[in-house]
């Protein structure tokens, strides 16, 4: 059976070593073909769930082409899905260093930093996304989250609102806006945001409890108690998914 990993000259088909620069038969330049084949093999392995094999191919590719943008990015994704956030961030950093306008690389770098709890670096990566495309709705939302968890609530509010203007179905943006309004004593605005969240997810316990706190602060004790009762009932008896 032929070895599917064997590099062959794209012009004449002669087998070649992975470090050969030129085909010994016809003289065609081989390095790009070797890189392309490694990347293709890695993608096939990744799509078919063979993460270890995909990583192996990418590491072999990067041993000869360390600044390859797509290989670094894909390797970063493999590390991320395995929970290796530091390794993922390093790969994404190499990708964007080689391609300063690679917006997806900055986005994934921001997500990796976010999951590491490094909100300043996460925010910086998402800001770079927005420098490249100010209408990148997911970057607005992710930046808002990083700012929210850093305590920069007013700037977070701005980006949550921008994300909703671009993508109204970002339900959790409504929830976080509700939290910000409530902390500022803007109770009616907070209530509207929590109610909007509950329109999309009637059993969202956090929104029920937060809305109860808002109603309590407004002096509507009966509504607050009803909301707490609903939240408690949902926790005790969550809906059963249809089979």
Short mmCIF file of the C-alpha atoms (twelve columns), coordinates in Angstrom:
data_MODEL
# 
_entry.id   MODEL 
# 
loop_
_atom_site.group_PDB 
_atom_site.id 
_atom_site.type_symbol 
_atom_site.label_atom_id 
_atom_site.label_alt_id 
_atom_site.label_comp_id 
_atom_site.label_asym_id 
_atom_site.label_seq_id 
_atom_site.Cartn_x 
_atom_site.Cartn_y 
_atom_site.Cartn_z 
_atom_site.pdbx_PDB_model_num 
ATOM 1   C CA . UNK A 1   0.000   0.000  0.000   1 
ATOM 2   C CA . UNK A 2   1.455   3.422  -0.914  1 
ATOM 3   C CA . UNK A 3   2.410   5.734  1.914   1 
ATOM 4   C CA . UNK A 4   -0.110  8.618  1.912   1 
ATOM 5   C CA . UNK A 5   2.360   10.742 3.913   1 
ATOM 6   C CA . UNK A 6   5.042   10.482 1.232   1 
ATOM 7   C CA . UNK A 7   5.820   13.762 -0.504  1 
ATOM 8   C CA . UNK A 8   5.772   13.552 -4.283  1 
ATOM 9   C CA . UNK A 9   6.756   16.094 -6.890  1 
ATOM 10  C CA . UNK A 10  3.603   17.878 -8.113  1 
ATOM 11  C CA . UNK A 11  4.976   17.881 -11.687 1 
ATOM 12  C CA . UNK A 12  6.415   14.395 -12.252 1 
ATOM 13  C CA . UNK A 13  5.261   12.451 -9.208  1 
ATOM 14  C CA . UNK A 14  8.745   11.334 -8.125  1 
ATOM 15  C CA . UNK A 15  9.055   10.636 -4.347  1 
ATOM 16  C CA . UNK A 16  11.048  13.238 -2.447  1 
ATOM 17  C CA . UNK A 17  12.380  13.785 1.057   1 
ATOM 18  C CA . UNK A 18  10.547  16.373 3.131   1 
ATOM 19  C CA . UNK A 19  13.681  18.542 3.339   1 
ATOM 20  C CA . UNK A 20  14.406  18.364 -0.408  1 
ATOM 21  C CA . UNK A 21  14.144  21.794 -1.980  1 
ATOM 22  C CA . UNK A 22  14.080  20.600 -5.607  1 
ATOM 23  C CA . UNK A 23  12.862  17.489 -7.378  1 
ATOM 24  C CA . UNK A 24  15.835  15.357 -8.480  1 
ATOM 25  C CA . UNK A 25  13.899  14.234 -11.560 1 
ATOM 26  C CA . UNK A 26  12.520  17.448 -13.077 1 
ATOM 27  C CA . UNK A 27  13.980  20.229 -10.924 1 
ATOM 28  C CA . UNK A 28  10.695  21.776 -9.733  1 
ATOM 29  C CA . UNK A 29  10.803  23.687 -6.416  1 
ATOM 30  C CA . UNK A 30  9.342   21.417 -3.713  1 
ATOM 31  C CA . UNK A 31  9.331   23.336 -0.454  1 
ATOM 32  C CA . UNK A 32  5.874   24.918 -0.967  1 
ATOM 33  C CA . UNK A 33  4.465   21.557 -1.984  1 
ATOM 34  C CA . UNK A 34  5.852   19.981 1.202   1 
ATOM 35  C CA . UNK A 35  4.323   22.729 3.344   1 
ATOM 36  C CA . UNK A 36  0.965   22.475 1.612   1 
ATOM 37  C CA . UNK A 37  0.905   18.707 1.989   1 
ATOM 38  C CA . UNK A 38  1.727   18.830 5.694   1 
ATOM 39  C CA . UNK A 39  -0.994  21.425 6.281   1 
ATOM 40  C CA . UNK A 40  -3.528  19.424 4.286   1 
ATOM 41  C CA . UNK A 41  -2.706  16.247 6.211   1 
ATOM 42  C CA . UNK A 42  -3.063  18.111 9.509   1 
ATOM 43  C CA . UNK A 43  -6.448  19.485 8.461   1 
ATOM 44  C CA . UNK A 44  -7.674  16.032 7.463   1 
ATOM 45  C CA . UNK A 45  -6.530  14.552 10.779  1 
ATOM 46  C CA . UNK A 46  -8.123  17.424 12.715  1 
ATOM 47  C CA . UNK A 47  -11.454 17.152 10.881  1 
ATOM 48  C CA . UNK A 48  -11.557 13.401 11.494  1 
ATOM 49  C CA . UNK A 49  -10.818 13.727 15.201  1 
ATOM 50  C CA . UNK A 50  -7.191  12.581 15.174  1 
ATOM 51  C CA . UNK A 51  -5.759  15.447 17.187  1 
ATOM 52  C CA . UNK A 52  -2.453  13.763 17.999  1 
ATOM 53  C CA . UNK A 53  -1.710  13.026 14.353  1 
ATOM 54  C CA . UNK A 54  -2.721  16.553 13.367  1 
ATOM 55  C CA . UNK A 55  -0.402  18.025 15.972  1 
ATOM 56  C CA . UNK A 56  2.433   15.799 14.780  1 
ATOM 57  C CA . UNK A 57  2.056   17.007 11.177  1 
ATOM 58  C CA . UNK A 58  1.883   20.647 12.247  1 
ATOM 59  C CA . UNK A 59  4.969   20.352 14.435  1 
ATOM 60  C CA . UNK A 60  6.882   18.776 11.534  1 
ATOM 61  C CA . UNK A 61  5.758   21.598 9.256   1 
ATOM 62  C CA . UNK A 62  6.678   24.277 11.782  1 
ATOM 63  C CA . UNK A 63  10.110  22.738 12.339  1 
ATOM 64  C CA . UNK A 64  10.990  23.924 8.818   1 
ATOM 65  C CA . UNK A 65  8.547   26.855 8.469   1 
ATOM 66  C CA . UNK A 66  8.258   28.305 12.018  1 
ATOM 67  C CA . UNK A 67  6.413   31.444 10.880  1 
ATOM 68  C CA . UNK A 68  3.707   29.648 8.911   1 
ATOM 69  C CA . UNK A 69  0.549   31.543 9.870   1 
ATOM 70  C CA . UNK A 70  -2.107  28.892 9.269   1 
ATOM 71  C CA . UNK A 71  -0.050  26.097 10.822  1 
ATOM 72  C CA . UNK A 72  0.529   28.127 13.984  1 
ATOM 73  C CA . UNK A 73  -3.145  29.040 14.144  1 
ATOM 74  C CA . UNK A 74  -4.344  25.469 13.684  1 
ATOM 75  C CA . UNK A 75  -1.863  24.176 16.245  1 
ATOM 76  C CA . UNK A 76  -3.150  26.845 18.627  1 
ATOM 77  C CA . UNK A 77  -6.701  25.578 18.132  1 
ATOM 78  C CA . UNK A 78  -5.613  22.013 18.880  1 
ATOM 79  C CA . UNK A 79  -3.910  23.141 22.083  1 
ATOM 80  C CA . UNK A 80  -6.936  25.234 23.062  1 
ATOM 81  C CA . UNK A 81  -9.362  22.342 22.709  1 
ATOM 82  C CA . UNK A 82  -7.064  20.223 24.873  1 
ATOM 83  C CA . UNK A 83  -7.082  22.904 27.573  1 
ATOM 84  C CA . UNK A 84  -3.446  23.893 26.992  1 
ATOM 85  C CA . UNK A 85  -4.170  27.606 27.055  1 
ATOM 86  C CA . UNK A 86  -0.603  28.847 27.437  1 
ATOM 87  C CA . UNK A 87  0.559   26.790 24.452  1 
ATOM 88  C CA . UNK A 88  -2.471  27.956 22.467  1 
ATOM 89  C CA . UNK A 89  -1.716  31.609 23.212  1 
ATOM 90  C CA . UNK A 90  1.912   31.164 22.141  1 
ATOM 91  C CA . UNK A 91  0.823   29.684 18.800  1 
ATOM 92  C CA . UNK A 92  -1.682  32.471 18.189  1 
ATOM 93  C CA . UNK A 93  0.982   35.049 19.060  1 
ATOM 94  C CA . UNK A 94  3.322   33.576 16.447  1 
ATOM 95  C CA . UNK A 95  0.499   33.604 13.888  1 
ATOM 96  C CA . UNK A 96  -0.334  37.297 14.379  1 
ATOM 97  C CA . UNK A 97  3.344   38.243 14.582  1 
ATOM 98  C CA . UNK A 98  3.773   36.800 11.097  1 
ATOM 99  C CA . UNK A 99  0.486   38.283 9.823   1 
ATOM 100 C CA . UNK A 100 -0.375  41.517 11.717  1 
ATOM 101 C CA . UNK A 101 -3.799  41.787 10.023  1 
ATOM 102 C CA . UNK A 102 -4.872  38.198 10.752  1 
ATOM 103 C CA . UNK A 103 -8.101  39.056 12.559  1 
ATOM 104 C CA . UNK A 104 -9.122  35.493 13.458  1 
ATOM 105 C CA . UNK A 105 -5.731  34.975 15.084  1 
ATOM 106 C CA . UNK A 106 -6.274  38.008 17.328  1 
ATOM 107 C CA . UNK A 107 -9.801  36.853 18.167  1 
ATOM 108 C CA . UNK A 108 -8.670  33.375 19.203  1 
ATOM 109 C CA . UNK A 109 -5.762  34.895 21.126  1 
ATOM 110 C CA . UNK A 110 -8.262  37.029 23.040  1 
ATOM 111 C CA . UNK A 111 -10.399 33.977 23.822  1 
ATOM 112 C CA . UNK A 112 -7.356  32.041 25.080  1 
ATOM 113 C CA . UNK A 113 -6.331  34.911 27.367  1 
ATOM 114 C CA . UNK A 114 -9.936  35.259 28.575  1 
ATOM 115 C CA . UNK A 115 -10.077 31.614 29.625  1 
ATOM 116 C CA . UNK A 116 -6.729  32.021 31.369  1 
ATOM 117 C CA . UNK A 117 -8.230  34.908 33.349  1 
ATOM 118 C CA . UNK A 118 -5.883  37.470 31.809  1 
ATOM 119 C CA . UNK A 119 -8.457  40.169 31.082  1 
ATOM 120 C CA . UNK A 120 -6.065  43.016 30.118  1 
ATOM 121 C CA . UNK A 121 -4.377  40.924 27.411  1 
ATOM 122 C CA . UNK A 122 -7.722  39.531 26.328  1 
ATOM 123 C CA . UNK A 123 -9.117  43.049 25.932  1 
ATOM 124 C CA . UNK A 124 -6.015  44.119 24.002  1 
ATOM 125 C CA . UNK A 125 -6.459  41.293 21.484  1 
ATOM 126 C CA . UNK A 126 -10.133 42.101 20.949  1 
ATOM 127 C CA . UNK A 127 -9.326  45.799 20.538  1 
ATOM 128 C CA . UNK A 128 -6.946  44.821 17.747  1 
ATOM 129 C CA . UNK A 129 -9.792  42.888 16.087  1 
ATOM 130 C CA . UNK A 130 -11.917 46.018 16.185  1 
ATOM 131 C CA . UNK A 131 -9.106  48.134 14.758  1 
ATOM 132 C CA . UNK A 132 -9.179  45.780 11.790  1 
ATOM 133 C CA . UNK A 133 -12.992 45.601 11.583  1 
ATOM 134 C CA . UNK A 134 -15.085 47.884 13.790  1 
ATOM 135 C CA . UNK A 135 -18.228 45.909 12.887  1 
ATOM 136 C CA . UNK A 136 -16.869 42.613 14.236  1 
ATOM 137 C CA . UNK A 137 -19.810 41.910 16.559  1 
ATOM 138 C CA . UNK A 138 -18.272 38.916 18.352  1 
ATOM 139 C CA . UNK A 139 -15.202 41.004 19.195  1 
ATOM 140 C CA . UNK A 140 -17.414 43.758 20.653  1 
ATOM 141 C CA . UNK A 141 -19.125 41.168 22.852  1 
ATOM 142 C CA . UNK A 142 -15.902 39.478 23.932  1 
ATOM 143 C CA . UNK A 143 -14.236 42.821 24.640  1 
ATOM 144 C CA . UNK A 144 -17.254 43.811 26.718  1 
ATOM 145 C CA . UNK A 145 -16.931 40.611 28.774  1 
ATOM 146 C CA . UNK A 146 -13.230 41.197 29.393  1 
ATOM 147 C CA . UNK A 147 -13.929 44.798 30.439  1 
ATOM 148 C CA . UNK A 148 -16.849 43.718 32.625  1 
ATOM 149 C CA . UNK A 149 -14.706 41.220 34.531  1 
ATOM 150 C CA . UNK A 150 -11.986 43.860 34.873  1 
ATOM 151 C CA . UNK A 151 -14.444 46.273 36.517  1 
ATOM 152 C CA . UNK A 152 -14.541 48.741 33.590  1 
ATOM 153 C CA . UNK A 153 -18.323 48.775 33.536  1 
ATOM 154 C CA . UNK A 154 -19.017 51.906 31.519  1 
ATOM 155 C CA . UNK A 155 -16.771 50.891 28.653  1 
ATOM 156 C CA . UNK A 156 -18.172 47.361 28.893  1 
ATOM 157 C CA . UNK A 157 -21.682 48.820 28.581  1 
ATOM 158 C CA . UNK A 158 -20.684 50.579 25.362  1 
ATOM 159 C CA . UNK A 159 -19.440 47.381 23.747  1 
ATOM 160 C CA . UNK A 160 -22.366 45.273 24.956  1 
ATOM 161 C CA . UNK A 161 -24.687 47.811 23.327  1 
ATOM 162 C CA . UNK A 162 -22.650 47.777 20.121  1 
ATOM 163 C CA . UNK A 163 -22.742 43.970 20.027  1 
ATOM 164 C CA . UNK A 164 -26.535 44.040 20.413  1 
ATOM 165 C CA . UNK A 165 -26.906 46.668 17.698  1 
ATOM 166 C CA . UNK A 166 -25.093 44.291 15.348  1 
ATOM 167 C CA . UNK A 167 -26.464 40.991 16.704  1 
ATOM 168 C CA . UNK A 168 -29.667 41.416 18.772  1 
ATOM 169 C CA . UNK A 169 -29.798 37.717 19.680  1 
ATOM 170 C CA . UNK A 170 -26.764 37.991 21.995  1 
ATOM 171 C CA . UNK A 171 -28.945 37.220 25.020  1 
ATOM 172 C CA . UNK A 172 -26.161 37.333 27.589  1 
ATOM 173 C CA . UNK A 173 -25.308 40.863 26.524  1 
ATOM 174 C CA . UNK A 174 -28.747 41.846 27.867  1 
ATOM 175 C CA . UNK A 175 -27.979 40.047 31.128  1 
ATOM 176 C CA . UNK A 176 -24.675 41.860 31.645  1 
ATOM 177 C CA . UNK A 177 -26.238 45.196 30.738  1 
ATOM 178 C CA . UNK A 178 -28.854 44.487 33.394  1 
ATOM 179 C CA . UNK A 179 -26.094 43.945 35.971  1 
ATOM 180 C CA . UNK A 180 -24.418 47.212 34.987  1 
ATOM 181 C CA . UNK A 181 -27.673 49.188 35.155  1 
ATOM 182 C CA . UNK A 182 -28.526 47.660 38.549  1 
ATOM 183 C CA . UNK A 183 -25.107 48.567 39.978  1 
ATOM 184 C CA . UNK A 184 -25.678 52.135 38.798  1 
ATOM 185 C CA . UNK A 185 -29.107 52.255 40.458  1 
ATOM 186 C CA . UNK A 186 -30.866 52.353 37.058  1 
ATOM 187 C CA . UNK A 187 -33.434 49.817 38.165  1 
ATOM 188 C CA . UNK A 188 -36.042 50.162 35.453  1 
ATOM 189 C CA . UNK A 189 -33.409 49.884 32.733  1 
ATOM 190 C CA . UNK A 190 -31.967 46.858 34.541  1 
ATOM 191 C CA . UNK A 191 -35.410 45.242 34.749  1 
ATOM 192 C CA . UNK A 192 -35.924 45.682 31.002  1 
ATOM 193 C CA . UNK A 193 -32.656 43.917 30.251  1 
ATOM 194 C CA . UNK A 194 -33.373 40.965 32.569  1 
ATOM 195 C CA . UNK A 195 -36.879 40.647 31.146  1 
ATOM 196 C CA . UNK A 196 -35.416 40.614 27.651  1 
ATOM 197 C CA . UNK A 197 -33.117 37.787 28.697  1 
ATOM 198 C CA . UNK A 198 -36.074 35.866 30.128  1 
ATOM 199 C CA . UNK A 199 -37.981 36.254 26.859  1 
ATOM 200 C CA . UNK A 200 -35.326 34.098 25.248  1 
ATOM 201 C CA . UNK A 201 -34.733 31.767 28.203  1 
ATOM 202 C CA . UNK A 202 -37.666 31.635 30.623  1 
ATOM 203 C CA . UNK A 203 -35.807 29.415 33.044  1 
ATOM 204 C CA . UNK A 204 -32.655 31.495 33.328  1 
ATOM 205 C CA . UNK A 205 -32.198 31.312 37.090  1 
ATOM 206 C CA . UNK A 206 -29.589 34.068 37.284  1 
ATOM 207 C CA . UNK A 207 -31.875 36.515 35.468  1 
ATOM 208 C CA . UNK A 208 -34.797 35.580 37.717  1 
ATOM 209 C CA . UNK A 209 -32.745 36.214 40.855  1 
ATOM 210 C CA . UNK A 210 -31.292 39.455 39.508  1 
ATOM 211 C CA . UNK A 211 -34.734 40.711 38.502  1 
ATOM 212 C CA . UNK A 212 -35.974 39.799 41.981  1 
ATOM 213 C CA . UNK A 213 -33.219 41.949 43.501  1 
ATOM 214 C CA . UNK A 214 -34.202 44.835 41.245  1 
ATOM 215 C CA . UNK A 215 -37.886 44.568 42.197  1 
ATOM 216 C CA . UNK A 216 -36.884 44.397 45.873  1 
ATOM 217 C CA . UNK A 217 -34.816 47.568 45.474  1 
ATOM 218 C CA . UNK A 218 -37.837 49.234 43.860  1 
ATOM 219 C CA . UNK A 219 -40.013 48.275 46.840  1 
ATOM 220 C CA . UNK A 220 -42.081 45.712 44.919  1 
ATOM 221 C CA . UNK A 221 -41.710 42.929 47.470  1 
ATOM 222 C CA . UNK A 222 -44.502 40.769 46.088  1 
ATOM 223 C CA . UNK A 223 -42.993 40.631 42.593  1 
ATOM 224 C CA . UNK A 224 -39.579 39.947 44.111  1 
ATOM 225 C CA . UNK A 225 -40.934 37.016 46.112  1 
ATOM 226 C CA . UNK A 226 -42.750 35.608 43.042  1 
ATOM 227 C CA . UNK A 227 -39.525 35.773 41.029  1 
ATOM 228 C CA . UNK A 228 -37.529 34.045 43.743  1 
ATOM 229 C CA . UNK A 229 -40.183 31.340 43.927  1 
ATOM 230 C CA . UNK A 230 -39.971 30.809 40.170  1 
ATOM 231 C CA . UNK A 231 -36.187 30.549 40.334  1 
ATOM 232 C CA . UNK A 232 -36.315 28.058 43.211  1 
ATOM 233 C CA . UNK A 233 -38.944 25.950 41.459  1 
ATOM 234 C CA . UNK A 234 -36.851 25.833 38.299  1 
ATOM 235 C CA . UNK A 235 -33.748 24.719 40.194  1 
ATOM 236 C CA . UNK A 236 -35.705 21.941 41.903  1 
ATOM 237 C CA . UNK A 237 -37.577 20.806 38.798  1 
ATOM 238 C CA . UNK A 238 -35.745 21.804 35.588  1 
ATOM 239 C CA . UNK A 239 -37.622 21.039 32.360  1 
ATOM 240 C CA . UNK A 240 -36.996 17.642 30.810  1 
ATOM 241 C CA . UNK A 241 -35.632 17.814 27.264  1 
ATOM 242 C CA . UNK A 242 -37.828 16.250 24.613  1 
ATOM 243 C CA . UNK A 243 -36.583 12.925 23.299  1 
# 
